[in-house]
Each structure stands twice: as C-alpha cells, then as structure tokens.
C-alpha cells in the first residue's frame, strides 16, 4: 500500500469520514552540491520514490490536529492547537514541522483549521530530507484545502521559513526545492540565487550504472549546533570579503582569497567555492552524456566535506571507503552531515560486491547494519487523491 493510501485509510478510521484529499512529497538525494544552498550557490538533487503523504480535511473551529501513522500501524496523536495561536517556541518535536507550515501560511491568508493524518516511507534521520518532505506535503495539503494556488518557488520559501523560524533549523533552499520541483528521470540543476532551474536527464541504468544509497542509521539533525556554526562561519567569511555570499568567490582566485580570511573559516570557504565548481562541471558532463565521468567529482565532494567542512563521521567514511574499495566510481556523504546517508555511483554488475563490502565494513567495527537501496529519480510533490 502506498503512503497516500495508508494516510487515507488511517484518516477514515480515525475521523469516521474520508479525507478531502491526499497530498504527498518525496525525499531527495543530492547528487552533488552540499552546503552550497545557503551560500547562494548551485545544487543538483533528484527526488526519491519514497514519500510522505498527508490526508487532510477542513475544520470549522480553527484547530489543527496532526496524527502520524507509524511503521507498526500505530497512530501517534499530537494535541490539537489553534492556528491563530501558533508562534515559534510553542511546539517542539515532530509536531513543530506541520505546525510551522500552518504558521507561515497563516501570513499568506490561509487561516482555517484542519485535520491531518501523515504516513510515509522516507527514513527519518537518514539525511534524505524526511522533514522537508513532510513540510512540503503539509503545505500543499493546507493550500489545497483553502483552494489556493501558489508557485512552487514561493512554497519552497515558505517551507524554509517554517524550518528556520519556527522549528529552529537554519537550512537553505535545497531540500524544499528538490521535493517540490524535481521530475522523474532527471536531476534538478538549481541556481539558488536566481531561482532558475534546469531539468537535466539522468538515466543511470542506460549507462550501466546505478546510484546506491547507504543509510548508515547514524541519526543526524539539522537543529544541532554543528550545522548552524558552519553556516555562521560562511556568513562571517562573506562579510569579511565584502561579497553578498560565498557564491561570489571565483574559484580561479581562491588561493589568493583565502589569505584574506581568518584561519578558522578558510576550510569552509574552500569547500563551498570548490563544491560550486564541482556542480557546474558535473552538469556539463551530464549534458554531454558522460555520466560515468562524474564519479571522481562525487568522491572529491566527500573529501572536501570530510576534511574542509568537517561534517562527516565514522559511519559515513566507512560507507564511502568500502564502496570505493569494491569498485564504485565515486561515493560521498549527502545531506547536512554528522550522520545520515551516503551515495555511491556503482556499475550495475558490481552492485553485489559493493553492497557486501559496505556491510562487511560496518560489521567489522560492530556498527549498526546499514540500509542500502538503489535510487532512481522520481516525481516531485503533488496531489495523490
């Protein structure tokens, strides 16, 4: 049963009526372009088949109720809250995510209450953007109930505000944009500053390749201080350099630019500037149909995230190193870091060898067995029922 069907069925069991509609949004994998979004840079994500679905119906009393269907079939209920009374700091935990979206949409004229029932199969804490999938699905649901239309870039910015100002996670625009705007069989080349996007064809199977996702099961959270401190460091460096964002630093002048900065922020700047360059080079290769040649750029991204941005961890490094030792063309951590998932670009014929090597690498260190699956670019958010 799909997440949408599960959400609809759970809604009817709980509320004794069918929902007015079901909306869903996918998790994402970012092929390359990490920690560039909040620096006005370039990203290259694609949507996963895994989705978060929200079954919804209007309420006349202005209250918001949220229930979540667990993997075990049980339903977790959050206390009803008044949409009119929502404010940052009033809620914590997972209920803050849908409430934050309702809070932002209230400023857009969406004031009504709603019953929401959530179901999904995007792994939480895996760096696959389950929180943004949830927020995007809730945004579409509340807009749908209010019979309001909105441009996807606007919705992405509203979701970002909910994440930043209500939940308290200083995330950029990558995850929301990917969940809302990706299309099947493509990666989304997105310029965060201009808002311009290009759907770049991405058919790994046709090239005899696949993107293997390795969920290390080392949980991470973007509300932790490590993410915020790196973003603050990037903003401080841009201010010292007198540029709007690190996107404006020319990669050909990077070495000279770094001498103008305090030593503690130099590695952050080096990562962002070289990562933007890697995105642009990857896009050029994909446009030319040279998918296999992006492997070294993917691996260089991981080395930069590990050594310069310092957001990797033992589990992520083991996943990457094990995959590469078994024949992956490239591998890297994805997401905010400090846990979550990695990806590996793998020749299809070596899938079994790479998977065995990763599992053996984790077992040798008595780490929790990772979850592995092949990711194929899927459709973005929309209405299911």
C-alpha positions as CSV (number, residue, x, y, z in Angstrom):
1,X,0.0,0.0,0.0
2,X,1.3,3.4,-0.9
3,X,1.9,6.1,1.7
4,X,-1.1,8.0,0.2
5,X,-3.4,5.0,0.5
6,X,-2.2,4.4,4.1
7,X,-2.8,8.0,5.1
8,X,-6.3,8.0,3.5
9,X,-7.2,4.7,5.3
10,X,-5.9,5.9,8.6
11,X,-7.8,9.2,8.3
12,X,-11.1,7.4,7.7
13,X,-10.5,5.1,10.7
14,X,-9.7,8.0,13.0
15,X,-12.2,10.6,11.9
16,X,-15.0,8.5,10.5
17,X,-15.1,10.2,7.2
18,X,-12.9,10.3,4.1
19,X,-10.3,13.0,3.7
20,X,-11.0,15.8,1.3
21,X,-7.7,15.0,-0.4
22,X,-4.3,13.4,0.0
23,X,-1.0,15.2,-1.0
24,X,2.5,13.8,-0.9
25,X,6.1,14.9,-1.3
26,X,9.3,12.9,-1.8
27,X,12.6,12.7,0.0
28,X,15.6,13.6,-2.0
29,X,19.2,12.6,-2.9
30,X,21.6,15.4,-3.7
31,X,23.9,14.1,-6.4
32,X,26.4,16.9,-5.7
33,X,26.3,20.4,-4.3
34,X,26.3,20.1,-0.5
35,X,26.2,23.2,1.9
36,X,26.1,25.4,-1.2
37,X,22.4,26.3,-1.0
38,X,22.6,28.8,1.9
39,X,25.6,30.3,0.2
40,X,23.6,31.3,-2.9
41,X,25.2,28.5,-4.9
42,X,24.3,25.6,-7.1
43,X,22.7,22.2,-6.3
44,X,21.9,19.1,-8.2
45,X,19.3,16.9,-6.4
46,X,16.8,14.3,-7.5
47,X,13.6,13.1,-5.9
48,X,13.3,9.6,-4.3
49,X,10.4,7.3,-4.8
50,X,10.0,7.4,-1.0
51,X,7.3,9.9,0.0
52,X,5.5,11.5,2.9
53,X,1.7,11.7,2.4
54,X,-0.8,13.9,4.2
55,X,-4.5,13.1,4.2
56,X,-6.4,16.2,5.1
57,X,-9.9,17.7,5.7
58,X,-11.0,21.2,6.9
59,X,-12.2,22.0,10.4
60,X,-14.6,24.9,11.2
61,X,-13.1,25.7,14.6
62,X,-9.7,26.9,13.6
63,X,-7.9,24.0,15.3
64,X,-5.1,21.9,13.8
65,X,-4.8,18.2,14.6
66,X,-1.9,16.1,13.5
67,X,-1.7,12.3,13.7
68,X,1.2,10.2,12.4
69,X,0.9,6.5,11.3
70,X,3.9,4.6,12.5
71,X,5.6,1.7,10.8
72,X,3.9,-0.7,13.2
73,X,0.5,0.6,12.3
74,X,0.0,2.5,15.4
75,X,-1.1,6.2,15.3
76,X,0.6,8.9,17.3
77,X,-1.5,12.0,18.1
78,X,-0.3,15.5,18.8
79,X,-2.5,17.7,21.0
80,X,-4.8,20.0,19.0
81,X,-3.5,23.6,18.6
82,X,-5.2,26.8,17.5
83,X,-3.8,28.0,14.2
84,X,-4.4,31.6,15.4
85,X,-2.3,31.0,18.5
86,X,0.7,29.4,16.7
87,X,4.1,31.1,17.4
88,X,7.7,30.0,17.4
89,X,8.6,28.1,20.6
90,X,5.1,26.9,21.3
91,X,5.8,23.4,20.0
92,X,8.8,21.0,19.8
93,X,9.5,17.6,18.2
94,X,7.9,16.4,15.0
95,X,4.6,18.3,15.6
96,X,6.5,21.5,15.1
97,X,7.1,20.8,11.4
98,X,3.4,20.8,10.3
99,X,2.5,23.5,12.8
100,X,5.3,25.7,11.4
101,X,3.9,25.4,7.9
102,X,0.4,26.3,9.2
103,X,2.0,29.3,11.0
104,X,3.7,30.6,7.8
105,X,0.6,30.0,5.6
106,X,-1.4,32.0,8.1
107,X,0.5,35.0,7.0
108,X,-0.5,34.2,3.4
109,X,-4.1,34.3,4.3
110,X,-4.7,30.5,5.0
111,X,-6.3,30.7,8.4
112,X,-8.5,27.6,8.6
113,X,-8.1,24.7,10.8
114,X,-7.5,21.1,9.5
115,X,-7.3,17.5,10.5
116,X,-4.1,16.0,9.1
117,X,-3.1,12.3,9.1
118,X,0.5,11.6,8.0
119,X,2.0,8.4,6.6
120,X,5.3,7.8,4.8
121,X,8.3,5.7,4.0
122,X,11.1,8.3,3.8
123,X,13.5,7.1,6.5
124,X,13.7,9.7,9.3
125,X,17.1,10.9,10.4
126,X,18.8,9.4,7.3
127,X,19.7,12.7,5.6
128,X,17.1,12.1,2.9
129,X,15.0,15.1,3.8
130,X,12.1,13.5,5.6
131,X,11.3,16.7,7.4
132,X,11.1,18.8,4.3
133,X,9.0,16.1,2.5
134,X,6.6,16.4,5.5
135,X,6.5,20.1,5.4
136,X,6.1,20.3,1.6
137,X,3.2,17.8,1.7
138,X,1.5,19.7,4.6
139,X,1.9,23.0,2.6
140,X,0.3,21.5,-0.5
141,X,-2.5,20.0,1.7
142,X,-3.3,23.2,3.5
143,X,-3.2,25.2,0.3
144,X,-5.4,22.6,-1.4
145,X,-8.0,22.7,1.4
146,X,-8.1,26.5,1.1
147,X,-8.4,26.2,-2.7
148,X,-5.3,28.4,-3.0
149,X,-2.7,28.1,-5.8
150,X,0.9,29.2,-5.4
151,X,4.1,29.0,-7.4
152,X,6.5,26.2,-6.3
153,X,9.4,28.5,-5.6
154,X,7.1,30.5,-3.3
155,X,6.1,27.4,-1.4
156,X,9.7,26.4,-1.1
157,X,10.5,29.8,0.6
158,X,7.5,29.4,2.9
159,X,8.7,26.0,4.0
160,X,12.2,27.3,4.5
161,X,10.8,30.0,6.8
162,X,8.8,27.4,8.8
163,X,12.1,25.4,9.2
164,X,14.2,28.3,10.0
165,X,12.0,30.5,12.2
166,X,9.5,28.0,13.7
167,X,11.4,24.7,14.0
168,X,14.8,26.4,14.5
169,X,16.8,24.7,11.9
170,X,18.9,27.1,9.8
171,X,18.5,25.2,6.5
172,X,18.8,26.5,3.0
173,X,16.5,26.0,0.0
174,X,17.9,22.8,-1.4
175,X,15.6,20.2,0.1
176,X,12.3,22.1,-0.3
177,X,13.1,22.9,-3.9
178,X,14.0,19.4,-4.7
179,X,10.9,17.9,-3.1
180,X,8.6,20.4,-4.9
181,X,10.3,20.8,-8.3
182,X,12.1,17.5,-9.3
183,X,10.7,15.4,-12.1
184,X,11.0,11.8,-12.9
185,X,14.2,10.6,-14.7
186,X,16.0,13.9,-14.2
187,X,18.3,15.7,-11.8
188,X,17.4,19.3,-10.9
189,X,20.2,21.8,-11.7
190,X,19.1,24.7,-9.5
191,X,20.7,28.2,-9.0
192,X,19.6,29.2,-5.6
193,X,20.4,32.9,-6.1
194,X,18.5,33.4,-9.3
195,X,15.9,30.7,-8.7
196,X,16.5,29.3,-12.2
197,X,16.3,25.6,-12.7
198,X,17.1,23.1,-15.5
199,X,15.9,19.5,-15.6
200,X,18.9,17.5,-16.7
201,X,18.2,14.0,-18.0
202,X,19.7,11.3,-15.7
203,X,19.3,7.7,-16.7
204,X,22.0,5.8,-14.8
205,X,20.6,2.4,-15.9
206,X,21.1,3.3,-19.6
207,X,24.8,3.9,-18.8
208,X,25.1,0.6,-16.9
209,X,25.2,2.4,-13.6
210,X,23.1,2.9,-10.5
211,X,23.1,5.3,-7.6
212,X,23.3,3.2,-4.4
213,X,22.0,4.9,-1.2
214,X,23.7,3.8,2.0
215,X,21.6,4.8,5.1
216,X,24.2,4.5,7.8
217,X,21.5,4.6,10.5
218,X,23.7,7.1,12.3
219,X,21.0,9.6,13.1
220,X,21.5,13.3,12.4
221,X,19.6,16.5,13.0
222,X,19.9,20.0,11.3
223,X,18.8,21.6,14.5
224,X,22.1,20.6,16.2
225,X,24.7,23.2,16.6
226,X,27.3,21.9,14.1
227,X,25.2,22.8,11.1
228,X,24.4,26.3,12.4
229,X,28.0,27.0,13.3
230,X,29.2,26.3,9.8
231,X,26.5,28.4,8.2
232,X,27.5,31.3,10.6
233,X,31.1,30.8,9.6
234,X,30.3,31.1,5.9
235,X,28.3,34.3,6.5
236,X,31.2,35.8,8.5
237,X,33.6,35.0,5.8
238,X,31.4,36.6,3.1
239,X,31.1,39.7,5.3
240,X,34.9,39.9,5.7
241,X,35.4,39.5,1.9
242,X,32.7,42.1,1.2
243,X,30.6,39.8,-1.0
244,X,26.9,39.0,-0.8
245,X,27.7,35.3,-0.4
246,X,30.5,32.8,-1.0
247,X,28.9,32.1,-4.3
248,X,30.6,35.3,-5.5
249,X,34.2,34.0,-4.8
250,X,35.9,33.0,-8.1
251,X,37.4,29.5,-7.9
252,X,40.4,30.7,-10.0
253,X,41.2,33.3,-7.3
254,X,40.5,31.0,-4.4
255,X,44.1,30.7,-3.0
256,X,44.6,34.4,-3.0
257,X,41.2,35.0,-1.5
258,X,41.9,32.6,1.4
259,X,44.8,34.7,2.5
260,X,42.4,37.5,3.4
261,X,40.5,35.3,5.8
262,X,41.0,34.1,9.4
263,X,42.4,30.6,9.5
264,X,39.3,29.1,11.1
265,X,36.9,29.9,8.2
266,X,39.3,29.2,5.3
267,X,38.3,25.5,5.1
268,X,34.6,26.4,5.0
269,X,35.2,28.8,2.1
270,X,37.4,26.4,0.2
271,X,34.7,23.7,0.4
272,X,31.8,26.0,-0.8
273,X,33.8,27.5,-3.7
274,X,35.2,24.2,-5.0
275,X,31.8,22.5,-4.4
276,X,30.0,25.0,-6.6
277,X,32.7,24.4,-9.3
278,X,32.1,20.6,-9.0
279,X,28.4,21.1,-9.5
280,X,29.0,23.1,-12.7
281,X,31.5,20.5,-14.0
282,X,29.1,17.7,-13.2
283,X,26.2,19.3,-15.1
284,X,28.5,19.8,-18.1
285,X,29.3,16.1,-18.1
286,X,25.7,15.0,-17.7
287,X,24.7,17.2,-20.6
288,X,27.3,15.5,-22.7
289,X,26.0,12.1,-21.7
290,X,29.2,11.2,-19.8
291,X,27.6,10.0,-16.6
292,X,30.4,7.7,-15.6
293,X,32.9,10.5,-15.6
294,X,31.2,12.3,-12.7
295,X,32.5,9.7,-10.2
296,X,35.7,11.5,-9.4
297,X,33.8,14.7,-8.7
298,X,31.5,12.9,-6.4
299,X,34.4,11.5,-4.4
300,X,36.2,14.9,-4.4
301,X,33.0,16.3,-2.8
302,X,33.2,13.8,0.0
303,X,36.9,14.6,0.7
304,X,36.0,18.3,0.8
305,X,33.1,17.7,3.2
306,X,35.2,15.4,5.4
307,X,38.4,17.4,5.5
308,X,37.4,21.1,4.9
309,X,33.8,21.3,6.1
310,X,34.3,18.6,8.7
311,X,30.7,17.3,8.7
312,X,31.4,13.6,8.0
313,X,31.6,10.9,10.7
314,X,33.0,7.4,11.1
315,X,29.9,5.6,9.6
316,X,29.9,7.9,6.5
317,X,33.6,7.5,5.9
318,X,33.3,3.7,6.2
319,X,30.4,3.7,3.7
320,X,32.4,5.7,1.2
321,X,35.7,3.9,1.6
322,X,34.1,0.5,1.5
323,X,32.1,1.3,-1.6
324,X,35.2,2.7,-3.4
325,X,37.3,-0.3,-2.5
326,X,34.7,-2.6,-4.2
327,X,34.6,-0.7,-7.5
328,X,32.3,2.3,-7.1
329,X,33.2,5.1,-9.5
330,X,32.5,7.7,-6.8
331,X,31.0,8.0,-3.4
332,X,30.2,10.7,-0.9
333,X,28.1,11.6,2.1
334,X,24.9,13.6,1.4
335,X,22.8,15.9,3.5
336,X,23.8,18.1,6.4
337,X,26.3,15.5,7.8
338,X,27.2,14.2,11.2
339,X,25.3,11.0,10.2
340,X,22.6,10.2,7.7
341,X,23.3,8.7,4.3
342,X,26.0,8.3,1.6
343,X,25.6,7.6,-2.1
344,X,27.8,5.6,-4.4
345,X,27.9,5.6,-8.2
346,X,28.2,1.9,-9.0
347,X,28.5,-0.2,-12.2
348,X,25.4,-2.4,-12.2
349,X,27.5,-5.5,-12.4
350,X,29.3,-4.6,-9.2
351,X,26.2,-3.9,-7.1
352,X,26.5,-7.1,-5.1
353,X,30.2,-6.7,-4.5
354,X,29.8,-3.1,-3.3
355,X,26.9,-3.9,-1.0
356,X,28.9,-6.8,0.5
357,X,31.9,-4.6,1.1
358,X,29.8,-1.9,2.8
359,X,28.1,-4.4,5.1
360,X,31.4,-6.0,5.9
361,X,32.9,-2.7,6.7
362,X,30.2,-1.9,9.2
363,X,30.2,-5.4,10.7
364,X,34.0,-5.3,11.2
365,X,33.5,-2.3,13.5
366,X,30.4,-3.6,15.3
367,X,28.3,-0.8,13.8
368,X,24.6,-1.0,13.2
369,X,23.8,-2.7,9.9
370,X,23.2,0.0,7.3
371,X,20.2,0.1,4.9
372,X,21.0,0.0,1.2
373,X,18.8,0.7,-1.8
374,X,19.1,1.8,-5.4
375,X,17.7,5.3,-6.0
376,X,16.0,6.2,-9.3
377,X,14.9,9.8,-9.9
378,X,11.2,10.1,-9.2
379,X,8.4,12.7,-9.4
380,X,8.1,15.7,-7.1
381,X,5.3,16.7,-4.8
382,X,1.7,16.7,-5.8
383,X,-1.9,15.6,-5.1
384,X,-2.4,11.8,-5.0
385,X,-6.1,11.5,-4.2
